[in-house]
Amino acid sequence: MVTMGRTMVPAGEGRAVRVGAGRRVRVVDVEGGQVGDLFAFSALDPHEHLSAAHTRSVTSRLFPLVGEAFVTDRRRPILALVDDTSPGSHDMLIAACDPARYEALGVPGHASCARNLESALAGLGPAAARPAVAATPQPVNVFMRIPVEEDGRLRWMAAESRAGDAVTFEALMDCVVVVSACPQDLNGINGDGPTPLAIDVL
């Protein structure tokens, strides 16, 4: 657990950081072409979390613009999008990959963002001091390119982020932010395969 500085997120793994209200947290695509599943939880009430569905309802967009906020399942602002140096392709429609997803694809035991979330939160210390996850929240999939066709069909495309591209958020409440460097290697969303991300708490 880190409250300031850089935390490396190895390819296919997840890490958690505590971010105080008013501080900024930046997710960096270290080598380019890597999707990151981002989750955020209130530090004061671990049952309250960033909700993609509630955010879409508030912003009337599939993803907020720079200057707009992500809200929790209680419709309270938790993070604001303050800067984006990537091409701007991000997703809030696709669920985090999980063990059931990989079992259906014929690779039981494969690493997943759902398990990465659990492991990252466990690293925060005793259960009473960290968010509790009864069900995996819908993540904010930074750098993930899932265009919606006119007929409503979704396309799964390789991330177009470049090495060093970053998305920066401002914490609007004390929170815990978790980032998973998505381990998906059975389709092309991560290009030739998963690579690291970095979390900078500024």
Secondary structure by P-SEA (a helix, b strand, c coil): cccccbbbbcccbbbbbbbcccbbbbbbccccbbbbbbbbbccccccccccaaaaaaaaccccccccbbbbcccccccccccccccccccccccccccaaaaaaacccccccaaaaaaaaaaaccccccbbbbccccccccccbbbbbcccbbbbbbccccccccbbbbbbccbbbbbbbccccccccccccbbbbbbbbcc
